[in-house]
Amino acid sequence: MKPAFALCAVWLGCATAAPAAAQDFPVTIEHAFGETTVPDRPERVATVAWANHEVPLALGVVPVGFARANFGDDDGDGVLPWVAERLTELGADTPVLFDEGDGIDFEAVAATRPDIILAAYSGLSQSDYDILSRIAPVIAYTDAPWSTGWREMIRLNAAGLGLGAEGDALVAEIEAEISDVAARNPEIAGKTAMFVTHLDIRDLSVIRFYSANDPRVRFLEDLGLGLPQAVREATEPGRYAGEISAEKIDAFEDVDIVVTYGGPALLERVQDNLLTSRMKTVERGAVVLLGNDPVGTAANPTPLSIPYVLKDYVARLADAARKAE
């Protein structure tokens, strides 16, 4: 099942388009930098940062430009596979891709002449927001940088497009698919999991991990996994990560599953290390290793990536859960 792909905005000229939800303009949206007013229904949509373009695409709107993928792009074309698939379904060419390797390319964004800029999931600074706002109305995050969950990303960006009802429907459809796949993998129910940001194979003295403010961890909760105590304690407003010295590895005694980025060599190094090898999850091999591939990319959930890799990701978690028993 693919989320809301039957929806197709009327201004795209799709023969089977459903009418856009009735929503009066101007629309005003509150966020971390104040509020943004969108005066009219936007026709030219640009997005910056990670995955914001997937919201209009899922709702049938092709952006005039979005950020080039810098992780998980197997073929190097700057477009992740689920985005390429959606563009094909919409019969659209790849739009302008903004190179954000050194930050937002403001000139490239301006050159697309957008009516709105979507950035609900992003790390915008006040300066970034101010510059972008001179180009077009900006939809920013509501709380802290890089902490917007996939539901809020959809709802904020969809509201700016005048597609609030469609955004809610998309959220409901994705939630139903998540529930269905989780129910088919009962091994993970009741287990706890933590998402380690990265393990430095050369220095395992510190364990760094995401807090419950990070979308990766919220996605684990969506799937029915619980939060270990260390993760709960690291979850404070505005904080999306924490760290603990490996000398205090016993703090992870209640962790059943570890998810992290890396390969078999990393796991061997962790299992051989005097400190990290004491963690029961490591001893049992209940570790999900993610690479620079679609599953690794989609562990940070987005509207189009969730249905694309959900079954594969949950299968890996279920395998780790069986090892944890």
Buried (B, 14 or more C-beta within 10 A) or exposed (E): EBBBBEBBBEEBEBEEBBEBBEBEEEBEBEBBBEEBEBEEBBBEBBBBBBBBBBBBBBBBBBBBBBBBBEEBBEEEEBBBBBBBBBBEEBEBEEBBBBEBEEEBBBEBBBBBEBBBBBBBBBBBEEEBBEBBBEBBBBBBBBEBBBBBBBBBBBBBBBBBBBBBBBBBBBBEBBBEBBEEBBEEBEBBBEBBBBBBBEBEBEEBEEBBBBBBBBBBBBBBEBBBBBBBEBBEEBBEEEBBBBEBEBEEBEBBEBBBBBBBBBEEEBBEBBBEBEBBBBBBBBEBEBBBBBEEBBBBBBBBBBBBBBBBBBEEBBBBBBBBBEBBE
